[in-house]
Amino acid sequence: MISRALASALLLLAGLSCHAQSWAWDDGTVPFVVSPEEVVDRMLRIADIGPADRVIDLGSGDGRIVIGAAARGARALGIDIDPSLVDKARGRAAAAGMTERATFRSEDLFDTDLSGATVVTMYLLPEVNLKLRPKLLRLAPGTRVVSHDWNMGDWEPDETIELRTPEKPVGLGGKSRVHLWIIPSDARGRWVADIPQHGGRWEFEIAQQYQAVSVRSTVAGNERDLTVRATRLRGQEIKMLVTGLVGGKAWNQFFKGTVSGDRMTGEVLVSDGDQQRTIPWTATRKR
Ligand SMILES: C[S@@+](CC[C@H](N)C(=O)[O-])C[C@H]1O[C@@H](n2cnc3c(N)ncnc32)[C@H](O)[C@@H]1O
C-alpha cells in the first residue's frame, strides 16, 4: 500500500510537472526563460534586421535579442516588467559596447507604444500573443513580427522554421519554432486598372483575411472570370498570377505591385508561352 508521505510526494511532483508544461503565472505574465543564442540568431535573420530597423523586444529578459539586433546596426528597445532583468540587460549591453543602440525600459508590455517599430520580437506565451494580436495588426504594413515558439491562433505566419534545441528546458520538447508575420496592407475591395496595351479595363475583386487574399479578375470583352491561379500579399507587396483569354488569345499575366492606400502600382509580365513583355499598371480602389 502506498504511504501517505509517498502519495503527497507524487502529488507534488505531478503538480510540478503540470507547472513545467504551462509556465504562465496566474495573472497571464510570462516567467523569465532565455531563448538559446542559436534561436536568437534565427529570429534576427528571419526578420532580416539591419541598420534601418527599429526593433522592440517585448519581454526582453537578459537583453540578448535586443543586443543581437543592435549588433546588426538596428536601434533596439527591450521592455521587461522585471526591473532587475532590465538592470541585467543594461549591464550586458554595456559589456557588448552597445549602450547607444540597445536600450531597455521597465514597463508592462501591454502599455508599450509600438508605433515606431519596424520589427517586434517576442518569446512569450500563446495566450499573451493572442492578447497582443489586435495591436500588432494595427502596425504599419511591412512591419515584421517574430515569435519564438508560439503562434497567433488563426493568423498563420508568413514563414516558420523549426530547429532542435535540446538545451531548452521548456516548450516544444527539445525543439524551437521561429515564426515570422509581415503586417499586410489592406487590399480588400474592388480595384480597376486601365492597361490599354493589354486588354484595356481590368477589374480585381479582392477578399482578404490577414495576409491571405483571394482574387476574382475580369478583363474588358471577356464575359467569364479569368483564372487566378496564385496570389500572395506580403506587407505592401501583392502578386497575382492570372490566366485566361485576353483579346481572344490565351495568356499568362503575372501582376506584381505595391498596395498603398487606394492605389496599387507595379508591372505585369504578360506571356503566351512563346513571347513575353512587361507592362506598367496602376489600379485604384473603387469605394
Ligand atoms: C520567456 S522570457 C523571454 C526573454 C527574452 N526575450 C528571450 O527570448 O531570451 C519572457 C520575459 O517576459 C517578461 N515579462 C513577462 N510578462 C511581462 C509583461 N507583462 N510586461 C513586460 N515583460 C514581461 C519576463 O520578465 C521575462 O523576462
Ligand as a Chemical Component Dictionary entry (heavy atoms), coordinates in Angstrom:
data_LIG
# 
_chem_comp.id                   LIG 
_chem_comp.type                 NON-POLYMER 
_chem_comp.pdbx_formal_charge   0 
_chem_comp.three_letter_code    LIG 
# 
loop_
_chem_comp_atom.comp_id 
_chem_comp_atom.atom_id 
_chem_comp_atom.alt_atom_id 
_chem_comp_atom.type_symbol 
_chem_comp_atom.charge 
_chem_comp_atom.model_Cartn_x 
_chem_comp_atom.model_Cartn_y 
_chem_comp_atom.model_Cartn_z 
_chem_comp_atom.pdbx_ordinal 
LIG C1  C1  C 0  10.353 33.827 -21.830 1  
LIG S1  S1  S 1  11.174 35.279 -21.297 2  
LIG C2  C2  C 0  11.946 35.830 -22.811 3  
LIG C3  C3  C 0  13.219 36.611 -22.607 4  
LIG C4  C4  C 0  13.933 37.040 -23.902 5  
LIG N1  N1  N 0  13.053 37.794 -24.767 6  
LIG C5  C5  C 0  14.491 35.841 -24.623 7  
LIG O1  O1  O 0  13.865 35.419 -25.639 8  
LIG O2  O2  O -1 15.535 35.319 -24.219 9  
LIG C6  C6  C 0  9.798  36.389 -21.087 10 
LIG C7  C7  C 0  10.138 37.705 -20.425 11 
LIG O3  O3  O 0  8.954  38.490 -20.410 12 
LIG C8  C8  C 0  8.938  39.255 -19.207 13 
LIG N2  N2  N 0  7.540  39.622 -18.969 14 
LIG C9  C9  C 0  6.542  38.806 -18.558 15 
LIG N3  N3  N 0  5.376  39.466 -18.502 16 
LIG C10 C10 C 0  5.639  40.734 -18.894 17 
LIG C11 C11 C 0  4.853  41.911 -19.038 18 
LIG N4  N4  N 0  3.536  41.911 -18.789 19 
LIG N5  N5  N 0  5.450  43.044 -19.476 20 
LIG C12 C12 C 0  6.789  43.071 -19.741 21 
LIG N6  N6  N 0  7.580  41.988 -19.600 22 
LIG C13 C13 C 0  7.019  40.832 -19.192 23 
LIG C14 C14 C 0  9.539  38.351 -18.175 24 
LIG O4  O4  O 0  10.066 39.089 -17.085 25 
LIG C15 C15 C 0  10.615 37.619 -18.999 26 
LIG O5  O5  O 0  11.856 38.270 -18.894 27 
# 
loop_
_chem_comp_bond.comp_id 
_chem_comp_bond.atom_id_1 
_chem_comp_bond.atom_id_2 
_chem_comp_bond.value_order 
_chem_comp_bond.pdbx_ordinal 
LIG C1  S1  SING 1  
LIG S1  C2  SING 2  
LIG S1  C6  SING 3  
LIG C2  C3  SING 4  
LIG C3  C4  SING 5  
LIG C4  N1  SING 6  
LIG C4  C5  SING 7  
LIG C5  O1  DOUB 8  
LIG C5  O2  SING 9  
LIG C6  C7  SING 10 
LIG C7  O3  SING 11 
LIG C7  C15 SING 12 
LIG O3  C8  SING 13 
LIG C8  N2  SING 14 
LIG C8  C14 SING 15 
LIG N2  C9  SING 16 
LIG N2  C13 SING 17 
LIG C9  N3  DOUB 18 
LIG N3  C10 SING 19 
LIG C10 C11 SING 20 
LIG C10 C13 DOUB 21 
LIG C11 N4  SING 22 
LIG C11 N5  DOUB 23 
LIG N5  C12 SING 24 
LIG C12 N6  DOUB 25 
LIG N6  C13 SING 26 
LIG C14 O4  SING 27 
LIG C14 C15 SING 28 
LIG C15 O5  SING 29 
# 
